């Protein structure tokens, strides 16, 4: 049996969505499509895209919607995403939701579930300052972190209204151990009939 799951994971910076996204995608045998990872890989390799976006990421601003959406379309058109995917970091505002929805509709597809990892702002902030010390990400400065959290609250939270109206949002308590949180997500997805790969 092959699993099909088209998922989106949403949560504030520091919510642990990157870690949980990888765990969930592995158990479904689907690729993670993380726009942040794609941008960072391009910056590291010094590609033209990387050069175009490096200053934007360092400030904690959003890369232009058209460019981001084009990159995601390309990635989702690869064969390994045909049986499903887990999006992390995209769509991040309502304009991107419209892009994604029209792309999926063209293919006769739709998202199956939106996992919302709920974490209070103070918890996000303390996890992020820890990550700044451990990983040294150049956008983990206090200014860029605060800016990204503001953008999240202003632009990303509204996309949940769109998906909430479709009845596909699973709100998951993001405070707990890594395993506990993975288990909560897996249960919510199973309740939607999304089965793991055999
Ligand atoms: P975080 O969630 O901690 O901000 P991400 O890895 O998701 O980290 O994103 C890092 C940066 O990459 C963002 O601050 C932004 O500059 C850029 N980025 C990622 N996803 C998008 C997107 N969907 N639209 C525009 N910019 C994006």
Boltz pocket constraint, residues with backbone or C-beta under 6 A from the ligand:
constraints:
  - pocket:
      binder: B
      contacts: [[A, 11], [A, 12], [A, 13], [A, 14], [A, 35], [A, 36], [A, 37], [A, 39], [A, 56], [A, 57], [A, 60], [A, 61], [A, 62], [A, 63], [A, 64], [A, 65], [A, 68], [A, 88], [A, 89], [A, 90], [A, 91], [A, 92], [A, 96], [A, 139], [A, 148]]
      max_distance: 6.0
